[in-house]
Amino acid sequence: MFLDTMISVPIPLRDLTFSLGQALRPKIDILSDEWDVLDWVKRPGNLASLTLRFTRIRNVDLRVLAKIYVAARRVQIGISSAGAFGILAALVKLDSVIGDKTIDALNFLDFIAVENAYLARGVTGKVTTLSNLQTFSKWLQMRVGLRILYQAPKGGPNYGRHGSEDGRHEKLLPTEILRDLVGLVSNPELPLRDKFFINALVINIALGCRVNELACLPLDCLVEMQGKWVFKVFPEKGGEILYRPFPQEMYPAVKAAVDFIVTFTAEGRNIVKTLRSTPGLDWRKILRTEKSLKYFSQKFASEWTQQHNLFTPNGCYNYRARQFVDAIGLLRRFKNPSDAAAYLGTPIRMFKKLYDSQVAMSQKIFLYEKRRDVFAPLTFDVENWQAKLWRHPHAISFVVMERHYGMTAPASGAMRNIVSLVVKEALSCQLQGQVYPFEPDSAYEKNFHYSILPTVRAGSKIFLEPENSLFVIPRNVLTYSDAVRSDQFRKVSSTIFDQWLSGASGRDDSLFKRFNIIDPRTGTVARFTWHDVRHWLNTTYKQGGLSDAQVNVILGRTDYAQAQVYDHTPALSRSLILQEMMDRVKDDRTVGLIQTTFNKLKISDRKTAEEYLKSAIRVINPMPHGGCAHNLALKPCHNHLSCVAKGTDGKPCEMLVVDSENKQQRAEIQKIANDASLIKVHIVNAGGESSPQFRHYECVEESANYILAEIFKKNDG
């Protein structure tokens, strides 16, 4: 079958398509129009499936090419489901402008037509869809030989270090908003649902993580390391666990927030453990197709009619007392109907009805009250015969099926009609004293057994399971549904977090409006995203004196340039920091190569010295022991942030500038020198005096002492 459909594939791609198809099997048929790419998701959340629908592309040739291209990107570079959906979205845009063109007729202007559609809507700069089309055009050139050299527009956001002042002002979340929200934690009027998310927000304010990382925190996320509290985090880019520091002043608030959420979510984790030991059916899967819903409805109907007979000659159901009564046995015991009725506490008329019904059941006749004290056999000819049966506890119905499976049947539509038809057929069998006919298929049923997906995974490697996750809850907790499900769970996914925050600020009766959470920039109800908190924390760290490199380490980034996009420090503030450092150099109040060079140049030519100073100090990365004039965003530190371990000349890095009058910087350098001296002693005692480690700490001590000597000359010499 696979080879038969290969005829639709362009000749240059047939060998590639065959090998890609082999790599994707057995879970994905490369030429199918629908792919379930759930296995491509590292953090599956509450997904039961994730379908990539290529039918969104109307051009048949482009649709085939799209499948091959997505498969190639998956097999060769391991794109995620998000990457696959991004590619599909881009090719849908291309499809909208090419009509019925064949692949060999595609040209540069088709790609420009997509770009022009964005321009017509006022969208400029970098667009993900256009970037995906650029990569696709290069692939076409390489694999199919089409000469399409499309270049997508470039451009950064209007915020961040290289954005506009207005853009930074608009992007930076005011601290007042977060302060007011944290203050709600102890408000007794705060609804429990909102209290849960506010506590999660407290964690994110301290951690500044991506919302997917927040949703996938482990249960034991808060740990103590070397006397400091840190968070265990599974980073979105990488997966394996990292330990991230946070301001220790926030520990009491963070600990209270974590404790609250641990208690709130305990039942969810217990449900996971129960399902591990006794997995049931996954009704989300079953309700997805008519075939599966009909199969399990029929299975239930067969099991129910086999175990629950309407004809019970040993007792008749007393609707008033809601129990089965052996009227024949009671009459045999008490000899007359009046004494038997008195024993039951029921009128003689009612006892006779129970007696006659029980006698009729031995003959497979189900009696109903046609009119007062007049009873007749219930047959299919009786109007509303189903409704008369449904009062009996053994009668099959929607309700008993829902209760048995712990599921909710569709409220209306074709899917409900399927269940309705099966229930009516089964009820008919019950009235005839028969079992609903059904042939079980155990192999088919295995496809619908409840499977528990990991919280975090990468391929076949599992990093975190739901029972060890912080944000796992019973199915209908945190919803506005009246349904109560105690046998299923769900993860508080990034989507659920986003929906709460959007609703908290988006309605007339929203949480933010009720509790007066106001944006001081506009005077209106505050609106922001979870990711805005990450931007805020990045900027706060920068304004507190940390370098880009330090902030990147804390926030789990590998791309140094990203720190610039997240830094919304006003231009005036950055200028003042630079100006202050240059003023101190001009006044000869710092220590370092820059100060020494400036002093030498100043003797012969003040103007040259000033120009040197401007070029030498273009950025300042504050550190505990001084300021670094190296632009870490453009080029990594060649000393690996070890300013006093540069080399063997006994001097620190030439980019280090130390304020000779700053007592904190001086104390930090003194500590570095003392620590290096102690470590040297330990190395010598261990017989490692000739080791590279000894020489390293010897250089550290020499450099630190050199700085201290220079400071002493300026202050005390």
ABEGO torsion letter per residue (X at the ends): XAAAAAAABBAAAAAAAAAAAAAAOAABBAABABBBAAAABABAEABABBBBBAAABABAAAAAAAAAAAAAAAAAAGBBAAAAAAAAAAAAAAAAAAEABBAAABBAAAAAAAAAAAAAAGBBEBBAAAAAAAAAAAAAAAAAGBBBBBBBBBEBBABEAABBAAAAAAABBBAAAAAAAAAAAABAABBAAAAAAAAAAAAAAAAGBBAAAAAABBABABBBBGGBBBBBBBBABGGBBBBBBBBAAAAAAAAAAAAAAAAAAAAAAAAAAAAAABBBBBAAAAAABAAAAAAAAAAAAAAAAAABBABBAAEBBBAAAGBBBBAAAAAAAAGBAAAAAAAAGBBAAAAAAAAAAAAAAAAGBBBBBABBGBBBBBBAABBGAAAAAAABAABBBAAAAAAAAGBBBBABEAAAAAAAAAAAAAAAAAAAGBBBBBBBBAAAAAAABBBBBBABBBEABBABBAAABABBBBAABGBABABBBAABBBBBBAAAAAAAAAAAAABAABAAAAAGBBBAAAGBBBBBBAAAAAAAAAAAAAAAGBBAAAAAAAAGBABAAAAAAABABBAAAAAAAAAAAAAAAAAGABBEAAAAAAAAAAAABAAAAAAAAAAABABBBBBAAEBBABBAAABBBAAGGBAAAABAAGBBBAABBBBAABAAAAAAAAAAAAAAAAAAAAAAAAGAAABAAAAAAAAAAAAAAAAAAAAAAAAAX
